[in-house]
Amino acid sequence: MAALTDPDLLFAPETRTLARALYAGVKDLPIVSPHGHTDPRWYALNEPFPDPAQLLIVPDHYIFRMLFSQGVRLEELGVPTLGVPTLDFPTLDGASVETDGRTIWRRFAEHYYLFRGTPTRLWLDHVFEHLFGIGEPLNAGTADRHYDTIAALLSQDDYRPRALYERFNIEVIATTEGALDDLKWHRMIRDSGWQGRVVTAYRPDAVVDPDFEGFSANLDRLGEITGCDTGTWAGYLEAHRQRRACFKEFGATSSDHGHPTAETANLTDAAAKELFNRIRRGSEDERERKLFRAQMLTEMAKMSRDDGLVLQIHPGSWRNHSPAIFQKFGRDKGFDIPTRTDYVAALKPLLDCVGLERDLTVILFTLDESSYARELAPLAGVYPALKVGPAWWFHDSPEGMRRFREMTTETAGFYNTVGFNDDTRAFPSIPARHDVARRVDCAFLARLVAEHRLREEEAHELARELAYTLAKKAYRL
């Protein structure tokens, strides 16, 4: 734990003095969280968080995927199976889902050593010490003391969601909702009079990806919500425009697209209409389904050009790699795996259409680090519409952030990137994630100064830009 609170965490010895000075200028800046997956109902209802296990373990795939890899069953960690809202129904193979928070916590503590050297360990130790005031390492022997301390604090008003939002010095936080969401929690937040700024983001995967479960019914529901005829291409596009406008009413400044690849298309209207008709009839032709996803990325980019929503593309994840886990537990259970991803050829149709638009912002993310220097930085370094998103998901780590800066800065510079976003469901870890990012960037800038590639006053200016300003500008917050 001492290393976590050490002022020199992640600072190299040879540039430590300057890194400290740069960090001192940004460590207390407000947090701008422009993309993430926290639950808006937390801020709407402002109820106490549940027990420590339900808060920190059960919803966090970073945690349970590691334990599962070492033989701990998901049921033993309280992860619910599909169709089991009470968490206490026997699973198909006879194993019941654990519901006792203390039992889950003890099992987690027994295996906490598995996270040595990982960013998850950094984040959790930061949460334990700085949020809950715990100074001793977590292990089997300290598990109950940790649990009791956290449980007692969670019952206090100072640990309710809105109080933590303010304690974390969050200026704005974006959640992510699907196109069919009724946004009732955001409406409740808005009507409550609370001054915290919680905005939504438009995630239309369920109604643009023919491989998404229930796709046809989802399009029917989209039509019901909007009053548009989603049996026609024109009506379907208009339904998207209406939903985007509705999301903007609740603060949305961005849309988010989690496609398997970055492929785009730019069909004529007649060809797109015919393709939509085949998809709507349930085409099982894989080429047509891929082409439809590709066309819809370009359609979303054109809508962003018109309505101002920033377009985020998060491609390159093989979602639900284990069909057995997906069928039993559903999405987001740790079995999303990075794939090789092409951008130069894949994005050309979209870029031919809107890539030169100066008022459009398309933020590209990747799980394929080999694309940073070869594709993403050169693309963002010339196309006005493009920016490179920060190190994402499996690369949201000190090493991943360093590699990101080293591989993108030479071609894209700093100002074709967008600062940091935490992209997390784990609300208590948000300050830790931003702190790590700020430390890594300050260390990188200090190195550039030491190598006489940057003046010290420029480094101080850039440290603030990377920690705060670039995210606000890029996401129009």
Backbone torsions as a table, in degrees:
resi	resn	phi	psi	omega
1	MET	NA	-29.2	-176.4
2	ALA	-59.2	-37.8	-177.7
3	ALA	-64.6	-28.0	-176.7
4	LEU	-68.6	-37.1	-178.4
5	THR	-97.3	0.2	177.1
6	ASP	-63.9	131.6	-179.0
7	PRO	-62.7	-14.5	-177.7
8	ASP	-101.8	13.9	177.8
9	LEU	-53.0	123.7	176.7
10	LEU	71.8	9.6	177.6
11	PHE	-100.3	124.8	179.2
12	ALA	-69.0	143.3	-176.5
13	PRO	-55.5	-39.6	-173.1
14	GLU	-71.6	-19.4	179.7
15	THR	-124.2	18.9	-170.9
16	ARG	-62.0	-41.8	-175.5
17	THR	-62.2	-46.7	179.9
18	LEU	-69.8	-40.0	178.4
19	ALA	-58.8	-40.6	176.6
20	ARG	-58.9	-45.3	-177.3
21	ALA	-65.4	-41.5	178.3
22	LEU	-64.1	-43.9	-179.3
23	TYR	-64.7	-37.9	179.4
24	ALA	-59.3	-29.0	-179.0
25	GLY	-81.4	-11.2	-176.1
26	VAL	-127.0	-11.9	-170.7
27	LYS	-63.4	-26.8	-177.9
28	ASP	-103.6	10.6	176.8
29	LEU	-64.8	151.2	176.4
30	PRO	-59.3	152.4	177.2
31	ILE	-88.6	124.8	169.7
32	VAL	-105.4	115.6	-177.5
33	SER	-114.0	85.9	-168.7
34	PRO	-82.1	-10.9	178.9
35	HIS	-150.8	126.4	179.4
36	GLY	-173.0	-175.3	-172.3
37	HIS	-134.3	30.4	173.3
38	THR	-69.1	159.7	-172.8
39	ASP	-88.8	120.4	-178.3
40	PRO	-64.3	-20.7	179.1
41	ARG	-64.5	-27.4	177.6
42	TRP	-58.0	-47.7	-176.9
43	TYR	-75.3	-29.3	-179.1
44	ALA	-71.5	-48.6	-176.1
45	LEU	-86.5	-29.2	-180.0
46	ASN	53.0	41.5	177.4
47	GLU	-89.4	158.8	176.9
48	PRO	-58.9	143.2	173.4
49	PHE	-65.6	153.4	179.5
50	PRO	-71.5	-162.0	-176.0
51	ASP	-65.3	165.1	-175.3
52	PRO	-54.7	-37.0	-178.9
53	ALA	-67.8	-43.7	-179.8
54	GLN	-67.5	-28.4	179.4
55	LEU	-79.9	-45.2	-166.9
56	LEU	-106.7	-20.6	-172.2
57	ILE	-113.8	-56.0	-170.6
58	VAL	-56.5	-41.0	-177.9
59	PRO	-89.7	0.3	-168.6
60	ASP	-105.0	102.3	-177.4
61	HIS	-69.1	-20.7	173.6
62	TYR	-60.0	-35.6	-178.1
63	ILE	-80.5	-54.8	-169.9
64	PHE	-75.6	-20.3	176.2
65	ARG	-68.3	-37.8	178.1
66	MET	-65.0	-45.7	-179.6
67	LEU	-66.3	-37.6	178.2
68	PHE	-62.9	-37.2	179.6
69	SER	-63.8	-20.2	-179.5
70	GLN	-105.5	17.0	171.2
71	GLY	97.2	2.8	177.8
72	VAL	-85.7	126.1	-177.3
73	ARG	-72.0	146.2	177.8
74	LEU	-61.4	-35.7	178.4
75	GLU	-60.8	-34.8	-179.9
76	GLU	-68.8	-17.9	179.2
77	LEU	-101.1	9.8	176.0
78	GLY	80.8	10.2	-179.1
79	VAL	-72.7	121.6	-174.3
80	PRO	-73.4	147.8	172.9
81	THR	-87.4	163.1	-179.0
82	LEU	-62.3	137.2	177.5
83	GLY	74.4	19.5	-178.7
84	VAL	-126.1	71.5	-174.7
85	PRO	-65.0	-23.0	-178.1
86	THR	-89.4	-6.6	176.9
87	LEU	67.6	7.7	-176.4
88	ASP	-122.6	19.8	179.9
89	PHE	-94.2	137.5	179.4
90	PRO	-59.1	139.4	177.2
91	THR	-79.7	173.2	-172.1
92	LEU	-61.7	-30.6	-177.9
93	ASP	-95.1	12.1	174.1
94	GLY	96.2	-13.1	179.2
95	ALA	-82.2	131.9	-180.0
96	SER	-89.1	154.8	179.2
97	VAL	-83.8	125.6	-179.1
98	GLU	-65.5	134.5	-180.0
99	THR	-116.8	-11.2	-178.1
100	ASP	-84.0	117.1	-175.9
101	GLY	-60.1	-40.0	-178.3
102	ARG	-66.4	-38.9	178.6
103	THR	-63.9	-43.4	177.3
104	ILE	-61.1	-44.3	-177.8
105	TRP	-63.1	-43.0	179.3
106	ARG	-61.7	-41.5	179.4
107	ARG	-64.1	-41.1	176.6
108	PHE	-62.1	-46.0	-178.0
109	ALA	-62.7	-37.5	178.7
110	GLU	-61.3	-26.4	-176.4
111	HIS	-110.6	12.0	-175.0
112	TYR	-63.4	-25.4	179.2
113	TYR	-60.3	-21.9	-179.2
114	LEU	-62.7	-20.2	-174.9
115	PHE	-94.0	7.9	178.5
116	ARG	-56.8	129.8	177.9
117	GLY	83.0	-2.5	-178.3
118	THR	-96.8	158.1	174.5
119	PRO	-64.0	-29.8	177.4
120	THR	-58.0	-40.3	177.6
121	ARG	-62.8	-43.3	177.5
122	LEU	-58.8	-48.6	-177.0
123	TRP	-63.6	-46.4	-176.0
124	LEU	-68.1	-41.7	177.8
125	ASP	-61.8	-38.0	176.9
126	HIS	-61.8	-44.2	178.7
127	VAL	-62.3	-46.7	-178.8
128	PHE	-58.5	-46.4	-173.7
129	GLU	-81.1	-48.0	-170.6
130	HIS	-86.8	-25.1	178.3
131	LEU	-96.0	-40.0	-174.5
132	PHE	-109.9	-0.5	174.5
133	GLY	68.2	27.3	-178.7
134	ILE	-94.1	126.0	-175.1
135	GLY	-106.3	-3.5	-178.7
136	GLU	-108.6	148.4	-178.7
137	PRO	-62.5	150.7	177.3
138	LEU	-85.1	129.1	173.5
139	ASN	-158.1	-175.6	-177.6
140	ALA	-59.6	-35.7	-177.5
141	GLY	-74.4	-24.6	-178.3
142	THR	-105.9	1.9	-172.5
143	ALA	-56.0	-48.2	-176.3
144	ASP	-67.1	-36.8	178.5
145	ARG	-65.4	-42.9	175.4
146	HIS	-58.5	-48.9	-175.7
147	TYR	-60.4	-47.4	-177.2
148	ASP	-64.9	-40.6	179.2
149	THR	-62.9	-47.7	-178.2
150	ILE	-66.2	-43.7	-179.1
151	ALA	-60.7	-41.3	179.9
152	ALA	-64.7	-41.2	-179.5
153	LEU	-69.0	-37.2	-178.8
154	LEU	-64.0	-19.4	178.9
155	SER	-81.8	-8.2	-177.6
156	GLN	-89.8	150.6	-179.1
157	ASP	-61.7	-30.1	-179.3
158	ASP	-67.1	-10.7	-179.1
159	TYR	-112.3	14.4	172.0
160	ARG	-76.1	161.3	-172.8
161	PRO	-55.1	-45.3	-176.6
162	ARG	-68.3	-37.0	178.2
163	ALA	-65.2	-39.7	178.8
164	LEU	-69.6	-37.2	174.9
165	TYR	-53.5	-46.2	-179.0
166	GLU	-72.6	-39.5	178.6
167	ARG	-63.5	-36.8	179.9
168	PHE	-74.2	-5.6	-179.6
169	ASN	61.6	43.2	177.5
170	ILE	-83.2	127.2	177.1
171	GLU	-87.1	-39.3	177.9
172	VAL	-157.5	143.6	176.8
173	ILE	-136.6	134.7	178.9
174	ALA	-103.4	132.3	169.1
175	THR	-98.5	178.5	-178.5
176	THR	-133.3	121.5	-179.6
177	GLU	-123.5	149.3	178.5
178	GLY	-72.9	163.3	-176.1
179	ALA	-61.6	-23.4	-177.1
180	LEU	-94.7	0.2	-178.1
181	ASP	-67.3	140.7	180.0
182	ASP	-83.7	-4.9	176.5
183	LEU	58.8	27.2	-176.8
184	LYS	-65.5	-31.7	-179.8
185	TRP	-70.5	-38.0	176.6
186	HIS	-67.3	-35.8	176.3
187	ARG	-64.2	-41.1	179.8
188	MET	-65.4	-40.0	177.0
189	ILE	-61.1	-47.1	-178.3
190	ARG	-61.8	-40.6	-175.9
191	ASP	-79.5	-11.8	-175.4
192	SER	-75.6	-22.0	-176.4
193	GLY	86.3	-5.0	176.9
194	TRP	-63.7	142.5	-173.7
195	GLN	-88.2	-6.3	177.5
196	GLY	-62.6	143.3	-176.9
197	ARG	-103.3	103.3	178.2
198	VAL	-118.6	116.7	-177.5
199	VAL	-115.1	161.3	178.8
200	THR	-101.1	174.8	173.1
201	ALA	-142.1	146.6	-172.7
202	TYR	-88.9	115.1	-179.8
203	ARG	-118.3	96.9	-172.1
204	PRO	-94.5	17.2	-174.1
205	ASP	-50.8	-40.1	-175.0
206	ALA	-66.4	-16.5	-178.6
207	VAL	-122.0	12.5	173.1
208	VAL	-125.8	-11.5	-177.6
209	ASP	-108.5	108.5	-178.8
210	PRO	-60.9	-18.2	179.1
211	ASP	-87.7	-4.9	178.3
212	PHE	-70.4	137.0	-177.3
213	GLU	-59.4	134.9	179.3
214	GLY	73.1	25.2	-172.6
215	PHE	-56.3	-48.3	-177.3
216	SER	-62.6	-44.5	177.8
217	ALA	-65.3	-33.4	178.0
218	ASN	-63.2	-40.1	177.8
219	LEU	-66.7	-36.8	175.3
220	ASP	-61.1	-44.6	-179.7
221	ARG	-65.1	-37.7	176.8
222	LEU	-59.1	-40.1	177.6
223	GLY	-66.2	-39.9	179.0
224	GLU	-63.4	-41.4	-177.6
225	ILE	-65.9	-40.5	-172.1
226	THR	-97.2	-17.4	-173.9
227	GLY	77.1	12.7	179.9
228	CYS	-96.7	154.4	178.1
229	ASP	-84.9	93.6	-178.5
230	THR	-81.9	13.5	169.1
231	GLY	-89.2	-5.8	177.4
232	THR	-120.6	153.0	-179.9
233	TRP	-61.2	-46.1	-179.1
234	ALA	-64.2	-42.6	179.9
235	GLY	-67.3	-37.0	178.1
236	TYR	-62.9	-46.1	178.5
237	LEU	-64.7	-39.6	179.0
238	GLU	-64.7	-34.8	177.4
239	ALA	-61.7	-41.4	175.8
240	HIS	-61.5	-44.3	-179.3
241	ARG	-60.0	-40.9	-179.7
242	GLN	-66.9	-41.8	179.8
243	ARG	-66.6	-39.7	177.6
244	ARG	-61.3	-42.1	178.5
245	ALA	-63.7	-39.1	177.7
246	CYS	-63.8	-43.8	178.8
247	PHE	-62.3	-37.8	178.5
248	LYS	-62.7	-32.3	177.6
249	GLU	-62.5	-24.3	179.3
250	PHE	-106.5	29.4	168.8
251	GLY	94.1	-2.9	-176.3
252	ALA	-59.3	133.3	171.4
253	THR	-120.1	1.6	-176.6
254	SER	-148.2	159.7	166.7
255	SER	-117.8	161.6	-175.0
256	ASP	-138.1	135.8	-172.2
257	HIS	-134.9	113.9	-177.2
258	GLY	-102.8	67.2	-176.2
259	HIS	-83.8	154.6	178.5
260	PRO	-60.7	-34.6	179.5
261	THR	-133.6	176.0	176.0
262	ALA	-95.5	15.2	-176.9
263	GLU	-62.1	136.6	175.3
264	THR	-129.1	164.8	177.2
265	ALA	-143.1	161.0	179.0
266	ASN	-140.0	70.0	-176.9
267	LEU	-75.3	158.5	169.5
268	THR	-65.6	161.1	-179.3
269	ASP	-61.6	-38.0	180.0
270	ALA	-65.5	-42.3	179.9
271	ALA	-68.2	-38.9	178.7
272	ALA	-65.2	-39.8	178.9
273	LYS	-62.6	-44.3	179.8
274	GLU	-66.0	-40.2	177.4
275	LEU	-62.0	-44.9	178.7
276	PHE	-59.1	-42.7	-179.3
277	ASN	-60.7	-40.1	179.0
278	ARG	-68.3	-41.1	178.2
279	ILE	-64.4	-41.1	-178.5
280	ARG	-65.5	-28.5	177.3
281	ARG	-81.2	-0.6	175.6
282	GLY	93.5	31.8	179.9
283	SER	-52.6	133.3	176.7
284	GLU	-103.7	8.8	177.6
285	ASP	-72.4	114.5	-175.9
286	GLU	-60.9	-35.2	179.4
287	ARG	-64.6	-39.8	179.1
288	GLU	-68.3	-38.2	-179.6
289	ARG	-67.0	-40.7	175.6
290	LYS	-64.1	-42.5	-179.2
291	LEU	-63.9	-37.0	179.2
292	PHE	-65.3	-44.8	176.4
293	ARG	-58.1	-43.2	-178.8
294	ALA	-63.3	-43.4	179.0
295	GLN	-63.9	-37.4	-177.2
296	MET	-69.5	-28.5	173.7
297	LEU	-63.4	-40.9	178.1
298	THR	-68.2	-39.8	177.3
299	GLU	-61.8	-40.5	178.3
300	MET	-65.7	-36.1	177.4
301	ALA	-65.2	-40.3	178.3
302	LYS	-65.6	-38.4	176.8
303	MET	-66.3	-37.6	177.1
304	SER	-64.3	-36.8	175.3
305	ARG	-59.5	-35.8	-175.9
306	ASP	-85.0	-38.0	-173.7
307	ASP	-107.2	-5.0	173.2
308	GLY	88.0	-1.7	177.4
309	LEU	-68.7	133.4	174.5
310	VAL	-69.1	135.4	-177.9
311	LEU	-100.5	116.9	175.9
312	GLN	-102.7	131.7	177.0
313	ILE	-118.0	116.1	178.9
314	HIS	-113.5	80.7	-176.9
315	PRO	-97.3	176.7	166.6
316	GLY	87.5	20.4	174.7
317	SER	-113.3	126.5	172.0
318	TRP	-80.1	97.7	-174.8
319	ARG	-73.2	142.0	173.2
320	ASN	54.5	54.0	-174.6
321	HIS	-59.9	-31.1	176.8
322	SER	-98.8	109.4	179.1
323	PRO	-63.3	-30.5	-179.9
324	ALA	-65.3	-43.6	178.7
325	ILE	-67.9	-41.2	-179.9
326	PHE	-61.5	-44.7	-178.3
327	GLN	-66.2	-30.2	-175.7
328	LYS	-91.1	-39.0	-172.7
329	PHE	-116.4	-16.2	-179.7
330	GLY	90.2	-164.4	-175.4
331	ARG	-73.3	164.1	170.9
332	ASP	58.8	47.7	179.4
333	LYS	-117.6	28.0	172.6
334	GLY	90.3	0.0	-177.0
335	PHE	-106.4	32.0	170.8
336	ASP	-97.0	122.7	-169.1
337	ILE	-120.6	135.0	179.3
338	PRO	-62.8	148.6	176.1
339	THR	-129.5	162.5	171.8
340	ARG	-64.3	137.9	-173.2
341	THR	-135.0	130.3	176.0
342	ASP	-96.4	140.2	177.6
343	TYR	-121.8	-40.2	-172.7
344	VAL	-59.7	-52.5	178.4
345	ALA	-76.7	-38.9	-174.5
346	ALA	-63.2	-38.0	-175.2
347	LEU	-89.8	-7.5	-173.5
348	LYS	-57.5	-43.9	178.0
349	PRO	-58.6	-42.4	178.1
350	LEU	-64.8	-43.3	-177.8
351	LEU	-69.0	-34.2	175.1
352	ASP	-61.5	-30.1	-177.3
353	CYS	-84.0	-47.6	-171.3
354	VAL	-135.3	4.4	-172.3
355	GLY	-63.9	-22.9	-178.5
356	LEU	-93.9	3.5	179.9
357	GLU	-72.5	121.0	-177.0
358	ARG	-79.2	-20.2	-178.7
359	ASP	-95.9	2.6	177.7
360	LEU	-101.8	139.9	174.8
361	THR	-123.4	119.5	174.4
362	VAL	-116.4	119.6	-178.0
363	ILE	-103.6	121.7	-176.9
364	LEU	-101.0	131.4	175.3
365	PHE	-115.3	162.7	177.7
366	THR	-150.8	149.8	167.8
367	LEU	-106.3	2.7	-179.9
368	ASP	-109.6	93.6	-174.5
369	GLU	-62.2	-22.8	179.6
370	SER	-64.9	-15.5	-178.5
371	SER	-86.3	-12.5	-176.9
372	TYR	-54.4	-63.0	-174.5
373	ALA	-79.7	-31.1	-175.3
374	ARG	-78.5	-35.5	-171.5
375	GLU	-128.2	-54.7	-170.1
376	LEU	-67.0	-48.5	-179.4
377	ALA	-63.9	-44.3	176.2
378	PRO	-62.3	-37.7	178.4
379	LEU	-66.3	-50.5	-178.9
380	ALA	-68.8	-22.5	-180.0
381	GLY	-77.8	0.0	179.0
382	VAL	-137.1	-36.8	-178.8
383	TYR	-80.7	122.6	-177.7
384	PRO	-60.2	-28.4	-175.3
385	ALA	-79.5	-14.9	-169.9
386	LEU	-100.1	144.0	169.0
387	LYS	-135.1	155.3	177.0
388	VAL	-99.4	123.4	177.4
389	GLY	-73.7	160.6	-176.4
390	PRO	-68.5	171.0	176.4
391	ALA	-52.6	129.9	-166.3
392	TRP	-121.5	137.6	166.1
393	TRP	61.0	-104.4	-177.8
394	PHE	-66.5	-17.0	-178.6
395	HIS	-107.0	8.3	175.9
396	ASP	-80.3	75.1	-174.1
397	SER	-152.3	163.7	177.4
398	PRO	-55.1	-45.2	180.0
399	GLU	-65.4	-43.3	-179.6
400	GLY	-63.4	-39.6	178.9
401	MET	-67.5	-38.7	177.6
402	ARG	-64.0	-45.7	179.6
403	ARG	-61.2	-39.4	179.2
404	PHE	-58.1	-50.1	-179.3
405	ARG	-63.6	-42.7	-177.2
406	GLU	-65.7	-32.1	-173.2
407	MET	-95.9	-13.9	-178.6
408	THR	-110.0	-28.9	-170.4
409	THR	-64.9	-38.0	-175.0
410	GLU	-62.0	-27.1	-176.7
411	THR	-111.2	-39.4	-177.5
412	ALA	-97.3	-14.2	-174.6
413	GLY	69.3	-166.5	177.8
414	PHE	-90.3	-30.8	-169.2
415	TYR	-85.8	-0.4	168.0
416	ASN	-100.6	14.1	170.3
417	THR	-112.8	176.5	-167.7
418	VAL	-128.5	28.6	-179.1
419	GLY	73.0	-146.9	-175.2
420	PHE	-119.1	143.8	162.9
421	ASN	-134.4	144.4	-171.2
422	ASP	-84.1	-23.9	173.6
423	ASP	46.2	52.3	-172.2
424	THR	-129.4	155.2	168.3
425	ARG	-93.8	-14.8	-172.0
426	ALA	-89.0	85.0	-175.2
427	PHE	-52.7	-45.3	-177.6
428	PRO	-62.5	-20.5	-176.1
429	SER	-88.2	-4.1	-174.2
430	ILE	-58.6	-47.8	178.1
431	PRO	-59.8	-38.5	-179.7
432	ALA	-63.9	-42.6	-178.6
433	ARG	-64.4	-43.2	178.8
434	HIS	-68.5	-35.2	178.4
435	ASP	-64.1	-43.4	178.1
436	VAL	-61.0	-45.0	-179.6
437	ALA	-61.7	-42.0	-179.7
438	ARG	-65.9	-39.5	178.8
439	ARG	-65.5	-44.6	-179.4
440	VAL	-62.3	-44.4	-179.7
441	ASP	-65.6	-39.7	178.4
442	CYS	-64.8	-38.6	177.4
443	ALA	-64.9	-40.1	179.3
444	PHE	-65.4	-44.3	179.2
445	LEU	-64.6	-39.2	178.5
446	ALA	-61.5	-37.7	178.1
447	ARG	-65.0	-40.7	178.6
448	LEU	-63.6	-37.8	177.0
449	VAL	-65.9	-44.3	-179.3
450	ALA	-61.9	-30.6	178.8
451	GLU	-88.5	5.6	178.7
452	HIS	62.5	33.5	176.7
453	ARG	-102.9	-5.3	-177.2
454	LEU	-152.9	140.0	175.6
455	ARG	-80.2	152.3	-174.8
456	GLU	-62.2	-39.8	179.5
457	GLU	-65.7	-31.8	175.9
458	GLU	-68.0	-37.7	179.3
459	ALA	-62.7	-41.3	178.1
460	HIS	-63.5	-41.3	178.6
461	GLU	-65.0	-43.8	-179.5
462	LEU	-66.6	-36.2	179.9
463	ALA	-57.8	-41.9	178.1
464	ARG	-68.8	-40.7	178.9
465	GLU	-59.4	-46.4	-176.2
466	LEU	-69.8	-33.5	-176.9
467	ALA	-81.8	-24.0	-167.9
468	TYR	-144.0	-57.2	-166.1
469	THR	-70.4	-42.7	-175.3
470	LEU	-61.9	-39.2	179.1
471	ALA	-64.3	-43.0	179.0
472	LYS	-61.8	-43.3	-178.9
473	LYS	-67.7	-48.7	-174.7
474	ALA	-63.3	-40.9	-177.0
475	TYR	-93.7	5.4	175.0
476	ARG	57.4	44.9	-179.2
477	LEU	-102.1	NA	NA
